[in-house]
Amino acid sequence: MGRTDARELRGFDVRRQGTAVIGLPESVVEQIHALRESYGVDLADMEPSLRLFADKVLPRL
């Protein structure tokens, strides 16, 4: 499996691409590490989105 440019991931089906992150915390950490490696994304690039999700989405669930 080659690397995919993260900028090309807009509008994709996460179920089909296998990029949904689901499970226990330990499993989620492993999955995120694998996705970062596959897509070449640095944590610094992901952090703003993760913080926005935690601050704006989770409280509304």
N, C-alpha and C positions, 0 to 999 in steps of 0.2 A: 504494500500500500504506500503510495507516494504522499508527499506533503500536499495539503490543500491550502491555498491562500485564504486566510480568514475573511478577507474583504469580499470573497466570492460566495459567502454563506448566507447572504440576505435572501429571505423568502424560501428557504429550503425546508424540507420536511424532516424534522429531527428524528422521527421514528424510522424513516427509511434510511437516513444517513447514519443512524446509530449514535447520535450525539446528545440524546436525552440523558440527563444525569439523575439517576434514581437509586435509592438504597440507604443503607445505614451510613453514618458519618465516615467510617473507615473506607467503605466501598466508594463513596462519593469522592473522597480525596484521591483514591487510586484512579478513578475514572477521569477526574479533572487533570491529573498529571499526564495520563495517556492522551487526552485531547490536546493539552498544551504541546506535547511532543509531536503529535500528528499534524497539528495545524501551525506549529511554529509561533505560538502566541506567548508572550512574556506575561508574568503575573502582573507587572506594572500596567500592561495594556488591559488586562481583565478587571483589575481592582475597581475602577470607577463604576463599571457595570454591575459588579457584584455588590458594591456598597449601595448603589441606587436601588437594586432589587431588595436588599435587606431593609433599607430605609423607607421605600415607597410602596413596595408590593407586599411583602410579608405582613405588615401591620393591617392590611386590608383583607387578608384571607381569613 
